[in-house]
C-alpha cells in the first residue's frame, strides 16, 4: 500500500491489523525516548504507524485528528490499539474515538499521559534553554531563563505564552548558534522545531481526553512532574482504567526493557 501521508511507518506488515502511536515525532533535538526506540523491540504482527507532527500554525486539534483519521480509514486496516506518549496521549484518546466510528473501538495504552498546561510549556522552554546553554554565556542563560519565568508569570493564555516562549528561544538561540558557525538554515530548523512543538501542545489543550483515558492502561514513570504523577491521589485513581508503574525517569520510559515486556503482555492480553 502507499505510504500514509500523515504518519511515519515504524513497522511494515502484511497483516490487516494496525497499531497507531501518537507522539510529537521530532527529528532533531529530542533527548527522551520515542516510539522509534520502543516499537522495534515489541512483539507484534501488526503494522505500526506514528503520527507525523502538524506544521506550526493555527490549525485546530480537530483538524489534526481529521488528517490522521483519514489516512487510517482509507487504508482499510483494522486498528487494534492506539498508543500515546505524554501529551500525545490526549490525541491518542481522540484518535481512538474517531476510529471507533467505523470499527470496534481499539484498545488504548498511554505512557505518562498529560494534559498540556502553562507550566508544561514553561518547562519545555527551560529544557530548550538548557540544550542551548553550552553555546551561551552564563549571563545569557540567566537572562533567557528570567524572561521565560516572567512570561509564565505575566501571560494568561496558552497560545500567547507559546508564541512568547517560542520567540525567546529564537531570540536567544539564533545568535548562540551563529556564534558556533551553524548554518542559518540548520539553526532555523532546530529553533523552529521548538515552536512547532509548542503549537502541538497548545492544540492538544482543545481536547478533553477524560472519556478515552477512563478505558486506558497507563504506563507511568517515577518522574514527579510528568503524567499521572502530577495529579492528587483522589483524581489519579479514576483517571485511567489500569496503571502500571515503573521506577524509571520519564525520558527512559520508551527505552526500557521492562516496559517492552509489559507492552508485550498487554498486547497478548488484548489478543486473547
C-alpha positions as CSV (number, residue, x, y, z in Angstrom):
1,X,0.0,0.0,0.0
2,X,1.0,3.6,-0.4
3,X,3.0,5.5,2.3
4,X,0.4,7.2,4.6
5,X,0.9,11.0,4.3
6,X,0.0,11.7,7.9
7,X,2.2,9.0,9.5
8,X,5.7,7.7,9.8
9,X,5.7,3.9,9.3
10,X,7.6,2.4,12.2
11,X,6.8,-1.2,11.2
12,X,5.5,-2.6,8.0
13,X,3.4,-5.8,7.9
14,X,1.4,-7.9,5.5
15,X,-1.2,-8.1,8.3
16,X,-4.5,-6.3,8.0
17,X,-4.1,-5.1,11.6
18,X,-2.6,-1.8,12.7
19,X,-1.3,-0.1,15.8
20,X,-1.3,3.7,15.9
21,X,1.2,5.6,18.0
22,X,0.6,9.3,18.9
23,X,3.6,11.5,19.8
24,X,5.4,14.6,18.5
25,X,8.0,12.7,16.5
26,X,10.7,15.4,16.3
27,X,13.6,14.5,14.0
28,X,16.0,16.9,15.8
29,X,16.8,17.9,19.3
30,X,14.9,15.1,21.1
31,X,16.6,13.6,24.2
32,X,13.8,11.5,25.6
33,X,12.9,8.0,24.4
34,X,10.5,7.7,21.5
35,X,8.2,5.1,19.8
36,X,11.1,4.6,17.4
37,X,13.0,3.1,20.4
38,X,10.1,1.1,21.7
39,X,8.4,-0.4,18.6
40,X,11.4,-2.4,17.2
41,X,11.6,-4.3,20.5
42,X,7.8,-5.1,20.7
43,X,6.5,-8.4,19.6
44,X,3.6,-7.8,17.3
45,X,2.5,-8.9,13.8
46,X,0.6,-5.5,13.3
47,X,1.9,-2.7,11.2
48,X,2.7,0.3,13.4
49,X,2.2,3.9,12.3
50,X,3.2,7.0,14.2
51,X,1.5,10.4,13.8
52,X,3.5,12.9,11.9
53,X,3.6,16.3,13.8
54,X,1.4,19.0,12.4
55,X,3.0,22.0,10.8
56,X,3.1,25.1,13.0
57,X,0.1,27.4,12.5
58,X,-3.4,28.0,13.6
59,X,-4.9,24.6,12.7
60,X,-7.1,23.1,15.4
61,X,-6.9,19.8,17.2
62,X,-9.9,18.6,15.3
63,X,-8.0,19.3,12.0
64,X,-5.1,17.2,13.2
65,X,-7.5,14.3,14.1
66,X,-9.3,14.6,10.8
67,X,-6.0,14.3,8.9
68,X,-4.7,11.4,11.0
69,X,-8.1,9.5,10.9
70,X,-8.5,10.0,7.1
71,X,-5.3,8.0,6.3
72,X,-6.3,5.2,8.6
73,X,-9.8,4.9,7.2
74,X,-8.5,5.0,3.6
75,X,-6.1,2.2,4.4
76,X,-8.8,-0.4,5.1
77,X,-6.7,-1.7,8.0
78,X,-8.2,-2.6,11.4
79,X,-6.8,-0.6,14.3
80,X,-6.2,-2.9,17.2
81,X,-4.6,-0.4,19.6
82,X,-3.7,3.2,19.9
83,X,-0.6,4.2,21.9
84,X,0.1,7.7,23.2
85,X,3.1,9.3,24.9
86,X,2.9,12.3,27.2
87,X,0.6,15.0,25.5
88,X,0.3,12.6,22.6
89,X,-1.9,10.6,24.8
90,X,-4.5,13.4,24.5
91,X,-4.5,13.0,20.7
92,X,-4.4,9.2,21.1
93,X,-7.7,9.3,23.0
94,X,-9.3,11.5,20.3
95,X,-7.9,9.3,17.5
96,X,-9.2,6.1,19.2
97,X,-12.7,7.7,19.4
98,X,-12.5,8.7,15.7
99,X,-11.6,5.2,14.7
100,X,-14.4,3.7,16.8
101,X,-16.9,5.5,14.5
102,X,-16.3,2.8,11.8
103,X,-14.9,-0.2,13.6
104,X,-14.8,-1.8,17.0
105,X,-13.1,0.6,19.5
106,X,-9.3,-0.1,19.7
107,X,-7.5,-0.6,22.9
108,X,-5.7,2.5,24.4
109,X,-2.3,2.4,26.1
110,X,-0.9,5.7,27.3
111,X,2.6,6.5,28.6
112,X,2.8,9.3,31.2
113,X,-0.4,10.8,29.9
114,X,-0.6,14.5,30.5
115,X,-3.0,17.4,29.5
116,X,-1.0,20.5,28.5
117,X,-0.9,23.5,30.8
118,X,1.2,26.7,31.1
119,X,3.7,25.2,33.4
120,X,4.4,22.4,30.9
121,X,5.1,24.9,28.2
122,X,7.5,26.7,30.5
123,X,9.2,23.5,31.5
124,X,9.9,22.7,27.8
125,X,11.2,26.2,27.4
126,X,13.6,25.7,30.2
127,X,14.7,22.4,28.6
128,X,15.3,24.2,25.3
129,X,17.4,26.8,27.1
130,X,19.3,24.1,28.8
131,X,20.0,22.5,25.4
132,X,21.4,25.8,24.2
133,X,23.4,26.6,27.3
134,X,26.6,25.1,26.0
135,X,26.6,27.7,23.3
136,X,25.7,30.7,25.6
137,X,27.4,32.5,28.5
138,X,26.1,32.0,32.0
139,X,24.7,35.6,31.9
140,X,22.9,34.9,28.6
141,X,21.4,31.7,30.1
142,X,20.3,33.5,33.2
143,X,18.6,36.3,31.1
144,X,16.8,33.7,29.0
145,X,15.5,31.8,32.0
146,X,14.4,35.0,33.7
147,X,12.5,36.2,30.6
148,X,10.8,32.8,30.4
149,X,9.9,33.0,34.1
150,X,8.3,36.4,33.5
151,X,6.3,35.1,30.6
152,X,4.9,32.3,32.6
153,X,4.0,34.8,35.4
154,X,2.5,37.5,33.3
155,X,0.8,35.8,30.3
156,X,-2.5,34.0,30.9
157,X,-3.4,32.4,27.5
158,X,-1.6,29.3,26.4
159,X,-1.4,30.4,22.7
160,X,0.1,33.7,23.7
161,X,2.5,32.1,26.2
162,X,3.6,29.6,23.5
163,X,4.2,32.4,21.0
164,X,6.3,34.3,23.5
165,X,8.4,31.4,24.6
166,X,9.0,30.4,21.0
167,X,10.1,33.9,20.3
168,X,12.5,33.9,23.2
169,X,14.1,30.6,22.1
170,X,14.7,32.1,18.6
171,X,15.9,35.5,20.1
172,X,18.5,33.8,22.3
173,X,19.2,30.7,20.2
174,X,20.0,32.4,16.8
175,X,23.0,34.4,18.0
176,X,24.2,31.5,20.1
177,X,24.1,29.1,17.1
178,X,25.5,31.7,14.7
179,X,28.5,32.2,17.1
180,X,29.5,28.5,16.7
181,X,29.2,28.7,12.9
182,X,25.9,26.8,12.4
183,X,24.4,27.5,9.0
184,X,21.3,29.7,9.3
185,X,19.0,27.1,7.6
186,X,20.1,24.5,10.1
187,X,19.6,26.9,13.0
188,X,16.1,27.8,11.8
189,X,15.3,24.1,11.6
190,X,16.4,23.5,15.2
191,X,14.7,26.5,16.6
192,X,11.6,26.2,14.5
193,X,11.1,22.7,15.8
194,X,10.6,24.1,19.3
195,X,7.8,26.5,18.0
196,X,6.1,23.6,16.2
197,X,6.2,21.5,19.4
198,X,4.6,24.3,21.5
199,X,1.9,24.7,18.8
200,X,1.2,21.0,19.1
201,X,0.9,21.2,22.9
202,X,-1.5,24.2,22.6
203,X,-3.7,22.5,20.1
204,X,-4.0,19.4,22.3
205,X,-5.4,21.6,25.1
206,X,-8.5,22.0,22.9
207,X,-9.4,18.3,23.6
208,X,-10.8,16.6,26.7
209,X,-9.3,13.0,26.8
210,X,-11.2,12.0,30.0
211,X,-13.6,9.6,28.4
212,X,-10.9,7.8,26.4
213,X,-8.4,7.7,29.3
214,X,-11.0,6.1,31.5
215,X,-10.7,3.0,29.4
216,X,-6.9,3.1,29.0
217,X,-4.0,1.3,30.6
218,X,-1.3,3.8,31.7
219,X,2.4,3.1,31.8
220,X,3.8,5.5,34.4
221,X,7.3,6.7,35.2
222,X,8.7,7.8,38.5
223,X,9.3,11.4,37.4
224,X,7.2,13.6,39.7
225,X,6.3,16.4,37.2
226,X,5.2,14.1,34.4
227,X,1.9,12.3,33.7
228,X,-0.3,10.9,36.4
229,X,2.3,11.8,39.0
230,X,1.1,15.4,38.8
231,X,-2.4,14.5,40.0
232,X,-3.8,14.3,43.5
233,X,-4.3,10.7,44.6
234,X,-8.1,11.1,44.6
235,X,-8.1,12.3,41.0
236,X,-5.4,9.9,39.8
237,X,-7.3,6.8,40.9
238,X,-10.1,7.4,38.4
239,X,-8.2,8.8,35.5
240,X,-7.4,5.5,33.8
241,X,-8.8,2.0,34.0
242,X,-5.4,0.5,34.9
243,X,-2.0,1.8,35.8
244,X,1.4,0.1,35.7
245,X,4.2,2.0,37.4
246,X,7.9,1.8,36.7
247,X,10.8,3.2,38.8
248,X,12.2,5.0,35.8
249,X,12.7,8.6,34.7
250,X,10.2,9.9,32.1
251,X,12.9,10.2,29.5
252,X,13.7,6.4,29.6
253,X,10.1,5.1,29.6
254,X,10.1,4.1,25.9
255,X,13.6,2.7,26.0
256,X,13.3,0.3,29.0
257,X,13.3,-3.5,28.6
258,X,10.8,-3.9,31.4
259,X,8.4,-1.6,29.7
260,X,8.8,-3.6,26.5
261,X,7.9,-6.7,28.4
262,X,4.9,-5.1,29.9
263,X,3.7,-3.9,26.5
264,X,4.1,-7.4,25.1
265,X,2.0,-8.8,27.9
266,X,-0.7,-6.1,27.3
267,X,-0.8,-6.9,23.6
268,X,-1.1,-10.6,24.3
269,X,-3.9,-10.0,26.8
270,X,-5.9,-8.0,24.3
271,X,-5.4,-10.6,21.6
272,X,-6.8,-13.4,23.8
